[in-house]
Amino acid sequence: MRAPKAARDLAKGDEILRIPRSIILDVERAEASPVSGVWRSSGGALPGYLKLGLALLYEVRRGAASDLLPYLAMLPTQDEFAAGGGPAAMW
């Protein structure tokens, strides 16, 4: 997410944001995706962040067919990432 802002004062314990499970791309979802065949067929274990990266690329390539498209559009672009978007392991 890019710079969320509070519209009011928050107290300790207030819910700031709720993210539906259906749009969370995590290692569990990556393991269940069609792209998981890449690491299953190789027989080697991949780090979680690499599995997520492959799943993310798969969803980006799906374009409008991906239910994550509105959220993928919020991620930094390649140029923004290169200009300080964070370490590769974060993705």
Biopython code that builds the backbone (N, CA, C, O; Angstrom):
import numpy as np
from Bio.PDB.StructureBuilder import StructureBuilder

atoms = [
    (1, "MET", "N", (0.834, -1.179, 0.000)),
    (1, "MET", "CA", (0.000, 0.000, 0.000)),
    (1, "MET", "C", (0.873, 1.233, 0.000)),
    (1, "MET", "O", (1.994, 1.235, 0.508)),
    (2, "ARG", "N", (0.340, 2.255, -0.570)),
    (2, "ARG", "CA", (1.092, 3.499, -0.639)),
    (2, "ARG", "C", (0.486, 4.533, 0.293)),
    (2, "ARG", "O", (-0.632, 4.998, 0.073)),
    (3, "ALA", "N", (1.209, 4.884, 1.310)),
    (3, "ALA", "CA", (0.900, 5.991, 2.211)),
    (3, "ALA", "C", (-0.563, 6.107, 2.639)),
    (3, "ALA", "O", (-1.215, 7.100, 2.317)),
    (4, "PRO", "N", (-1.095, 5.108, 3.361)),
    (4, "PRO", "CA", (-2.468, 5.272, 3.874)),
    (4, "PRO", "C", (-2.513, 6.412, 4.884)),
    (4, "PRO", "O", (-1.552, 6.632, 5.621)),
    (5, "LYS", "N", (-3.617, 7.127, 4.917)),
    (5, "LYS", "CA", (-3.770, 8.247, 5.841)),
    (5, "LYS", "C", (-5.031, 8.052, 6.666)),
    (5, "LYS", "O", (-6.054, 7.604, 6.149)),
    (6, "ALA", "N", (-4.960, 8.382, 7.932)),
    (6, "ALA", "CA", (-6.120, 8.286, 8.818)),
    (6, "ALA", "C", (-6.985, 9.530, 8.645)),
    (6, "ALA", "O", (-6.473, 10.646, 8.557)),
    (7, "ALA", "N", (-8.297, 9.328, 8.598)),
    (7, "ALA", "CA", (-9.238, 10.440, 8.452)),
    (7, "ALA", "C", (-9.684, 10.971, 9.810)),
    (7, "ALA", "O", (-10.397, 11.971, 9.893)),
    (8, "ARG", "N", (-9.258, 10.291, 10.870)),
    (8, "ARG", "CA", (-9.600, 10.723, 12.228)),
    (8, "ARG", "C", (-8.517, 10.247, 13.170)),
    (8, "ARG", "O", (-7.665, 9.446, 12.784)),
    (9, "ASP", "N", (-8.537, 10.733, 14.408)),
    (9, "ASP", "CA", (-7.593, 10.262, 15.418)),
    (9, "ASP", "C", (-7.894, 8.803, 15.724)),
    (9, "ASP", "O", (-9.052, 8.387, 15.745)),
    (10, "LEU", "N", (-6.856, 8.044, 15.957)),
    (10, "LEU", "CA", (-7.004, 6.623, 16.259)),
    (10, "LEU", "C", (-6.599, 6.358, 17.700)),
    (10, "LEU", "O", (-5.651, 6.943, 18.223)),
    (11, "ALA", "N", (-7.344, 5.467, 18.316)),
    (11, "ALA", "CA", (-7.003, 5.029, 19.662)),
    (11, "ALA", "C", (-6.303, 3.681, 19.572)),
    (11, "ALA", "O", (-6.448, 2.962, 18.584)),
    (12, "LYS", "N", (-5.555, 3.347, 20.597)),
    (12, "LYS", "CA", (-4.864, 2.056, 20.639)),
    (12, "LYS", "C", (-5.901, 0.952, 20.485)),
    (12, "LYS", "O", (-6.919, 0.935, 21.178)),
    (13, "GLY", "N", (-5.626, 0.029, 19.565)),
    (13, "GLY", "CA", (-6.519, -1.099, 19.339)),
    (13, "GLY", "C", (-7.570, -0.866, 18.266)),
    (13, "GLY", "O", (-8.275, -1.805, 17.893)),
    (14, "ASP", "N", (-7.700, 0.372, 17.749)),
    (14, "ASP", "CA", (-8.656, 0.641, 16.680)),
    (14, "ASP", "C", (-8.252, -0.128, 15.422)),
    (14, "ASP", "O", (-7.070, -0.249, 15.101)),
    (15, "GLU", "N", (-9.252, -0.637, 14.726)),
    (15, "GLU", "CA", (-8.986, -1.287, 13.447)),
    (15, "GLU", "C", (-8.717, -0.204, 12.417)),
    (15, "GLU", "O", (-9.520, 0.713, 12.244)),
    (16, "ILE", "N", (-7.610, -0.312, 11.748)),
    (16, "ILE", "CA", (-7.225, 0.685, 10.760)),
    (16, "ILE", "C", (-7.627, 0.228, 9.364)),
    (16, "ILE", "O", (-8.061, 1.024, 8.532)),
    (17, "LEU", "N", (-7.476, -1.046, 9.130)),
    (17, "LEU", "CA", (-7.650, -1.573, 7.791)),
    (17, "LEU", "C", (-7.998, -3.044, 7.891)),
    (17, "LEU", "O", (-7.456, -3.757, 8.735)),
    (18, "ARG", "N", (-8.891, -3.500, 7.044)),
    (18, "ARG", "CA", (-9.237, -4.920, 6.997)),
    (18, "ARG", "C", (-8.988, -5.408, 5.574)),
    (18, "ARG", "O", (-9.503, -4.832, 4.616)),
    (19, "ILE", "N", (-8.215, -6.448, 5.443)),
    (19, "ILE", "CA", (-7.899, -7.004, 4.132)),
    (19, "ILE", "C", (-8.566, -8.367, 4.026)),
    (19, "ILE", "O", (-8.278, -9.261, 4.821)),
    (20, "PRO", "N", (-9.461, -8.535, 3.045)),
    (20, "PRO", "CA", (-10.136, -9.833, 2.890)),
    (20, "PRO", "C", (-9.138, -10.945, 2.567)),
    (20, "PRO", "O", (-8.206, -10.735, 1.791)),
    (21, "ARG", "N", (-9.323, -12.094, 3.142)),
    (21, "ARG", "CA", (-8.430, -13.239, 2.913)),
    (21, "ARG", "C", (-8.338, -13.579, 1.426)),
    (21, "ARG", "O", (-7.300, -14.043, 0.953)),
    (22, "SER", "N", (-9.425, -13.347, 0.696)),
    (22, "SER", "CA", (-9.468, -13.718, -0.717)),
    (22, "SER", "C", (-8.479, -12.948, -1.583)),
    (22, "SER", "O", (-8.204, -13.357, -2.711)),
    (23, "ILE", "N", (-7.939, -11.840, -1.076)),
    (23, "ILE", "CA", (-6.994, -11.071, -1.891)),
    (23, "ILE", "C", (-5.573, -11.113, -1.342)),
    (23, "ILE", "O", (-4.691, -10.415, -1.841)),
    (24, "ILE", "N", (-5.352, -11.922, -0.326)),
    (24, "ILE", "CA", (-4.009, -12.021, 0.245)),
    (24, "ILE", "C", (-3.201, -13.039, -0.550)),
    (24, "ILE", "O", (-3.587, -14.202, -0.667)),
    (25, "LEU", "N", (-2.085, -12.589, -1.089)),
    (25, "LEU", "CA", (-1.190, -13.479, -1.817)),
    (25, "LEU", "C", (-0.056, -13.835, -0.869)),
    (25, "LEU", "O", (0.833, -13.025, -0.605)),
    (26, "ASP", "N", (-0.103, -15.061, -0.363)),
    (26, "ASP", "CA", (0.921, -15.525, 0.565)),
    (26, "ASP", "C", (1.475, -16.855, 0.059)),
    (26, "ASP", "O", (1.081, -17.333, -1.005)),
    (27, "VAL", "N", (2.379, -17.441, 0.813)),
    (27, "VAL", "CA", (2.998, -18.695, 0.377)),
    (27, "VAL", "C", (1.946, -19.790, 0.220)),
    (27, "VAL", "O", (2.038, -20.604, -0.699)),
    (28, "GLU", "N", (0.960, -19.820, 1.096)),
    (28, "GLU", "CA", (-0.102, -20.832, 0.994)),
    (28, "GLU", "C", (-0.834, -20.715, -0.347)),
    (28, "GLU", "O", (-1.075, -21.716, -1.022)),
    (29, "ARG", "N", (-1.178, -19.500, -0.715)),
    (29, "ARG", "CA", (-1.870, -19.302, -1.993)),
    (29, "ARG", "C", (-0.936, -19.601, -3.161)),
    (29, "ARG", "O", (-1.369, -20.160, -4.169)),
    (30, "ALA", "N", (0.337, -19.237, -3.041)),
    (30, "ALA", "CA", (1.306, -19.534, -4.094)),
    (30, "ALA", "C", (1.430, -21.049, -4.285)),
    (30, "ALA", "O", (1.514, -21.529, -5.416)),
    (31, "GLU", "N", (1.440, -21.798, -3.180)),
    (31, "GLU", "CA", (1.537, -23.264, -3.256)),
    (31, "GLU", "C", (0.333, -23.871, -3.980)),
    (31, "GLU", "O", (0.456, -24.920, -4.613)),
    (32, "ALA", "N", (-0.821, -23.222, -3.890)),
    (32, "ALA", "CA", (-2.040, -23.730, -4.510)),
    (32, "ALA", "C", (-2.230, -23.227, -5.946)),
    (32, "ALA", "O", (-3.155, -23.655, -6.635)),
    (33, "SER", "N", (-1.362, -22.323, -6.393)),
    (33, "SER", "CA", (-1.529, -21.728, -7.720)),
    (33, "SER", "C", (-0.925, -22.618, -8.805)),
    (33, "SER", "O", (-0.083, -23.468, -8.514)),
    (34, "PRO", "N", (-1.354, -22.422, -10.059)),
    (34, "PRO", "CA", (-0.779, -23.207, -11.157)),
    (34, "PRO", "C", (0.732, -23.034, -11.300)),
    (34, "PRO", "O", (1.413, -23.937, -11.784)),
    (35, "VAL", "N", (1.260, -21.887, -10.885)),
    (35, "VAL", "CA", (2.693, -21.634, -11.016)),
    (35, "VAL", "C", (3.519, -22.510, -10.077)),
    (35, "VAL", "O", (4.731, -22.625, -10.254)),
    (36, "SER", "N", (2.891, -23.120, -9.099)),
    (36, "SER", "CA", (3.644, -23.966, -8.160)),
    (36, "SER", "C", (4.273, -25.168, -8.854)),
    (36, "SER", "O", (5.201, -25.777, -8.321)),
    (37, "GLY", "N", (3.778, -25.509, -10.028)),
    (37, "GLY", "CA", (4.383, -26.595, -10.789)),
    (37, "GLY", "C", (5.838, -26.332, -11.127)),
    (37, "GLY", "O", (6.607, -27.270, -11.342)),
    (38, "VAL", "N", (6.225, -25.055, -11.177)),
    (38, "VAL", "CA", (7.609, -24.685, -11.477)),
    (38, "VAL", "C", (8.543, -25.258, -10.432)),
    (38, "VAL", "O", (9.570, -25.839, -10.782)),
    (39, "TRP", "N", (8.213, -25.110, -9.155)),
    (39, "TRP", "CA", (9.122, -25.622, -8.137)),
    (39, "TRP", "C", (8.811, -27.056, -7.746)),
    (39, "TRP", "O", (9.693, -27.754, -7.247)),
    (40, "ARG", "N", (7.609, -27.509, -7.953)),
    (40, "ARG", "CA", (7.290, -28.910, -7.637)),
    (40, "ARG", "C", (8.015, -29.856, -8.589)),
    (40, "ARG", "O", (8.536, -30.891, -8.172)),
    (41, "SER", "N", (8.046, -29.492, -9.876)),
    (41, "SER", "CA", (8.682, -30.363, -10.868)),
    (41, "SER", "C", (10.200, -30.358, -10.751)),
    (41, "SER", "O", (10.856, -31.306, -11.184)),
    (42, "SER", "N", (10.765, -29.305, -10.174)),
    (42, "SER", "CA", (12.223, -29.234, -10.065)),
    (42, "SER", "C", (12.747, -30.038, -8.876)),
    (42, "SER", "O", (13.931, -30.370, -8.815)),
    (43, "GLY", "N", (11.864, -30.345, -7.941)),
    (43, "GLY", "CA", (12.258, -31.124, -6.775)),
    (43, "GLY", "C", (13.005, -30.334, -5.724)),
    (43, "GLY", "O", (13.291, -30.859, -4.647)),
    (44, "GLY", "N", (13.323, -29.099, -6.006)),
    (44, "GLY", "CA", (14.062, -28.281, -5.048)),
    (44, "GLY", "C", (13.144, -27.358, -4.268)),
    (44, "GLY", "O", (12.116, -26.906, -4.773)),
    (45, "ALA", "N", (13.525, -27.091, -3.050)),
    (45, "ALA", "CA", (12.752, -26.176, -2.214)),
    (45, "ALA", "C", (13.166, -24.740, -2.538)),
    (45, "ALA", "O", (14.355, -24.434, -2.626)),
    (46, "LEU", "N", (12.190, -23.878, -2.711)),
    (46, "LEU", "CA", (12.465, -22.469, -2.959)),
    (46, "LEU", "C", (12.100, -21.649, -1.731)),
    (46, "LEU", "O", (11.194, -22.028, -0.987)),
    (47, "PRO", "N", (12.782, -20.539, -1.504)),
    (47, "PRO", "CA", (12.399, -19.659, -0.391)),
    (47, "PRO", "C", (10.986, -19.110, -0.630)),
    (47, "PRO", "O", (10.551, -18.961, -1.772)),
    (48, "GLY", "N", (10.295, -18.819, 0.446)),
    (48, "GLY", "CA", (8.933, -18.313, 0.360)),
    (48, "GLY", "C", (8.812, -17.068, -0.488)),
    (48, "GLY", "O", (7.863, -16.938, -1.261)),
    (49, "TYR", "N", (9.773, -16.131, -0.358)),
    (49, "TYR", "CA", (9.664, -14.893, -1.126)),
    (49, "TYR", "C", (9.775, -15.149, -2.627)),
    (49, "TYR", "O", (9.193, -14.408, -3.420)),
    (50, "LEU", "N", (10.511, -16.183, -3.029)),
    (50, "LEU", "CA", (10.625, -16.504, -4.446)),
    (50, "LEU", "C", (9.325, -17.123, -4.952)),
    (50, "LEU", "O", (8.894, -16.839, -6.069)),
    (51, "LYS", "N", (8.702, -17.966, -4.133)),
    (51, "LYS", "CA", (7.396, -18.527, -4.493)),
    (51, "LYS", "C", (6.373, -17.408, -4.649)),
    (51, "LYS", "O", (5.574, -17.415, -5.585)),
    (52, "LEU", "N", (6.401, -16.448, -3.729)),
    (52, "LEU", "CA", (5.485, -15.308, -3.820)),
    (52, "LEU", "C", (5.758, -14.490, -5.074)),
    (52, "LEU", "O", (4.824, -14.054, -5.748)),
    (53, "GLY", "N", (7.029, -14.280, -5.391)),
    (53, "GLY", "CA", (7.383, -13.523, -6.582)),
    (53, "GLY", "C", (6.872, -14.188, -7.847)),
    (53, "GLY", "O", (6.348, -13.518, -8.737)),
    (54, "LEU", "N", (7.020, -15.499, -7.931)),
    (54, "LEU", "CA", (6.524, -16.230, -9.100)),
    (54, "LEU", "C", (4.998, -16.168, -9.177)),
    (54, "LEU", "O", (4.433, -15.991, -10.257)),
    (55, "ALA", "N", (4.341, -16.312, -8.038)),
    (55, "ALA", "CA", (2.877, -16.225, -8.011)),
    (55, "ALA", "C", (2.421, -14.818, -8.391)),
    (55, "ALA", "O", (1.419, -14.654, -9.087)),
    (56, "LEU", "N", (3.150, -13.815, -7.938)),
    (56, "LEU", "CA", (2.829, -12.432, -8.274)),
    (56, "LEU", "C", (2.978, -12.195, -9.774)),
    (56, "LEU", "O", (2.106, -11.588, -10.395)),
    (57, "LEU", "N", (4.062, -12.664, -10.353)),
    (57, "LEU", "CA", (4.249, -12.530, -11.799)),
    (57, "LEU", "C", (3.135, -13.247, -12.562)),
    (57, "LEU", "O", (2.651, -12.743, -13.575)),
    (58, "TYR", "N", (2.735, -14.407, -12.082)),
    (58, "TYR", "CA", (1.639, -15.153, -12.711)),
    (58, "TYR", "C", (0.355, -14.320, -12.702)),
    (58, "TYR", "O", (-0.338, -14.226, -13.715)),
    (59, "GLU", "N", (0.044, -13.719, -11.552)),
    (59, "GLU", "CA", (-1.177, -12.912, -11.449)),
    (59, "GLU", "C", (-1.096, -11.680, -12.342)),
    (59, "GLU", "O", (-2.092, -11.303, -12.959)),
    (60, "VAL", "N", (0.062, -11.053, -12.420)),
    (60, "VAL", "CA", (0.237, -9.891, -13.295)),
    (60, "VAL", "C", (0.006, -10.298, -14.748)),
    (60, "VAL", "O", (-0.650, -9.575, -15.497)),
    (61, "ARG", "N", (0.534, -11.433, -15.144)),
    (61, "ARG", "CA", (0.380, -11.904, -16.526)),
    (61, "ARG", "C", (-1.061, -12.264, -16.836)),
    (61, "ARG", "O", (-1.474, -12.204, -17.994)),
    (62, "ARG", "N", (-1.839, -12.639, -15.821)),
    (62, "ARG", "CA", (-3.259, -12.960, -16.041)),
    (62, "ARG", "C", (-4.061, -11.705, -16.364)),
    (62, "ARG", "O", (-5.141, -11.789, -16.949)),
    (63, "GLY", "N", (-3.538, -10.548, -15.987)),
    (63, "GLY", "CA", (-4.190, -9.284, -16.305)),
    (63, "GLY", "C", (-5.603, -9.196, -15.746)),
    (63, "GLY", "O", (-5.819, -9.439, -14.559)),
    (64, "ALA", "N", (-6.561, -8.852, -16.596)),
    (64, "ALA", "CA", (-7.948, -8.635, -16.171)),
    (64, "ALA", "C", (-8.593, -9.899, -15.607)),
    (64, "ALA", "O", (-9.596, -9.803, -14.901)),
    (65, "ALA", "N", (-8.048, -11.075, -15.896)),
    (65, "ALA", "CA", (-8.602, -12.325, -15.378)),
    (65, "ALA", "C", (-8.241, -12.549, -13.904)),
    (65, "ALA", "O", (-8.837, -13.400, -13.244)),
    (66, "SER", "N", (-7.281, -11.799, -13.395)),
    (66, "SER", "CA", (-6.848, -11.956, -12.009)),
    (66, "SER", "C", (-7.770, -11.196, -11.064)),
    (66, "SER", "O", (-8.075, -10.025, -11.289)),
    (67, "ASP", "N", (-8.211, -11.868, -10.007)),
    (67, "ASP", "CA", (-9.029, -11.185, -9.003)),
    (67, "ASP", "C", (-8.188, -10.237, -8.147)),
    (67, "ASP", "O", (-8.724, -9.484, -7.334)),
    (68, "LEU", "N", (-6.882, -10.278, -8.336)),
    (68, "LEU", "CA", (-5.984, -9.387, -7.596)),
    (68, "LEU", "C", (-5.615, -8.134, -8.384)),
    (68, "LEU", "O", (-4.848, -7.306, -7.892)),
    (69, "LEU", "N", (-6.144, -7.977, -9.596)),
    (69, "LEU", "CA", (-5.738, -6.881, -10.469)),
    (69, "LEU", "C", (-5.806, -5.500, -9.814)),
    (69, "LEU", "O", (-4.848, -4.738, -9.944)),
    (70, "PRO", "N", (-6.889, -5.137, -9.118)),
    (70, "PRO", "CA", (-6.914, -3.797, -8.514)),
    (70, "PRO", "C", (-5.804, -3.592, -7.482)),
    (70, "PRO", "O", (-5.327, -2.474, -7.288)),
    (71, "TYR", "N", (-5.405, -4.661, -6.833)),
    (71, "TYR", "CA", (-4.383, -4.572, -5.788)),
    (71, "TYR", "C", (-2.987, -4.608, -6.403)),
    (71, "TYR", "O", (-2.065, -3.971, -5.894)),
    (72, "LEU", "N", (-2.835, -5.344, -7.483)),
    (72, "LEU", "CA", (-1.555, -5.371, -8.181)),
    (72, "LEU", "C", (-1.227, -3.989, -8.735)),
    (72, "LEU", "O", (-0.061, -3.599, -8.803)),
    (73, "ALA", "N", (-2.259, -3.256, -9.128)),
    (73, "ALA", "CA", (-2.057, -1.910, -9.664)),
    (73, "ALA", "C", (-1.526, -0.952, -8.600)),
    (73, "ALA", "O", (-0.969, 0.093, -8.937)),
    (74, "MET", "N", (-1.691, -1.293, -7.319)),
    (74, "MET", "CA", (-1.200, -0.445, -6.240)),
    (74, "MET", "C", (0.277, -0.666, -5.934)),
    (74, "MET", "O", (0.891, 0.143, -5.237)),
    (75, "LEU", "N", (0.848, -1.743, -6.442)),
    (75, "LEU", "CA", (2.255, -2.027, -6.184)),
    (75, "LEU", "C", (3.135, -1.030, -6.937)),
    (75, "LEU", "O", (2.724, -0.484, -7.961)),
    (76, "PRO", "N", (4.338, -0.796, -6.431)),
    (76, "PRO", "CA", (5.249, 0.109, -7.146)),
    (76, "PRO", "C", (5.545, -0.418, -8.552)),
    (76, "PRO", "O", (5.622, -1.628, -8.766)),
    (77, "THR", "N", (5.706, 0.488, -9.491)),
    (77, "THR", "CA", (6.110, 0.099, -10.840)),
    (77, "THR", "C", (7.571, -0.330, -10.800)),
    (77, "THR", "O", (8.242, -0.175, -9.780)),
    (78, "GLN", "N", (8.054, -0.864, -11.903)),
    (78, "GLN", "CA", (9.456, -1.266, -11.970)),
    (78, "GLN", "C", (10.357, -0.057, -11.734)),
    (78, "GLN", "O", (11.354, -0.156, -11.017)),
    (79, "ASP", "N", (10.013, 1.084, -12.332)),
    (79, "ASP", "CA", (10.827, 2.292, -12.148)),
    (79, "ASP", "C", (10.775, 2.784, -10.706)),
    (79, "ASP", "O", (11.800, 3.176, -10.149)),
    (80, "GLU", "N", (9.587, 2.766, -10.097)),
    (80, "GLU", "CA", (9.461, 3.194, -8.697)),
    (80, "GLU", "C", (10.250, 2.273, -7.781)),
    (80, "GLU", "O", (10.893, 2.726, -6.835)),
    (81, "PHE", "N", (10.196, 0.980, -8.067)),
    (81, "PHE", "CA", (10.932, 0.013, -7.261)),
    (81, "PHE", "C", (12.429, 0.271, -7.364)),
    (81, "PHE", "O", (13.145, 0.255, -6.363)),
    (82, "ALA", "N", (12.892, 0.511, -8.591)),
    (82, "ALA", "CA", (14.316, 0.774, -8.794)),
    (82, "ALA", "C", (14.761, 2.062, -8.111)),
    (82, "ALA", "O", (15.933, 2.223, -7.767)),
    (83, "ALA", "N", (13.815, 2.975, -7.918)),
    (83, "ALA", "CA", (14.131, 4.264, -7.274)),
    (83, "ALA", "C", (13.973, 4.217, -5.756)),
    (83, "ALA", "O", (13.946, 5.264, -5.110)),
    (84, "GLY", "N", (13.871, 3.041, -5.186)),
    (84, "GLY", "CA", (13.803, 2.934, -3.729)),
    (84, "GLY", "C", (12.557, 2.259, -3.220)),
    (84, "GLY", "O", (12.081, 2.582, -2.131)),
    (85, "GLY", "N", (12.011, 1.318, -3.990)),
    (85, "GLY", "CA", (10.773, 0.631, -3.591)),
    (85, "GLY", "C", (10.958, -0.435, -2.528)),
    (85, "GLY", "O", (9.967, -0.959, -2.020)),
    (86, "GLY", "N", (12.173, -0.771, -2.174)),
    (86, "GLY", "CA", (12.398, -1.760, -1.132)),
    (86, "GLY", "C", (13.244, -2.924, -1.608)),
    (86, "GLY", "O", (13.511, -3.065, -2.802)),
    (87, "PRO", "N", (13.664, -3.757, -0.669)),
    (87, "PRO", "CA", (14.507, -4.906, -1.029)),
    (87, "PRO", "C", (13.704, -5.997, -1.742)),
    (87, "PRO", "O", (12.510, -6.160, -1.493)),
    (88, "ALA", "N", (14.356, -6.725, -2.611)),
    (88, "ALA", "CA", (13.683, -7.772, -3.375)),
    (88, "ALA", "C", (13.035, -8.813, -2.467)),
    (88, "ALA", "O", (11.967, -9.330, -2.795)),
    (89, "ALA", "N", (13.649, -9.128, -1.346)),
    (89, "ALA", "CA", (13.090, -10.142, -0.439)),
    (89, "ALA", "C", (11.752, -9.733, 0.123)),
    (89, "ALA", "O", (10.961, -10.587, 0.524)),
    (90, "MET", "N", (11.476, -8.415, 0.161)),
    (90, "MET", "CA", (10.190, -7.953, 0.682)),
    (90, "MET", "C", (9.054, -8.460, -0.205)),
    (90, "MET", "O", (7.957, -8.718, 0.288)),
    (91, "TRP", "N", (9.301, -8.602, -1.489)),
    (91, "TRP", "CA", (8.261, -9.009, -2.420)),
    (91, "TRP", "C", (8.161, -10.512, -2.472)),
    (91, "TRP", "O", (7.333, -11.050, -3.208)),
]
sb = StructureBuilder()
sb.init_structure("model")
sb.init_model(0)
sb.init_chain("A")
sb.init_seg("    ")
for serial, (resi, resn, name, xyz) in enumerate(atoms, 1):
    if name == "N":
        sb.init_residue(resn, " ", resi, " ")
    sb.init_atom(name, np.array(xyz, "f"), 0.0, 1.0, " ", f" {name:<3s}", serial, name[0])
structure = sb.get_structure()
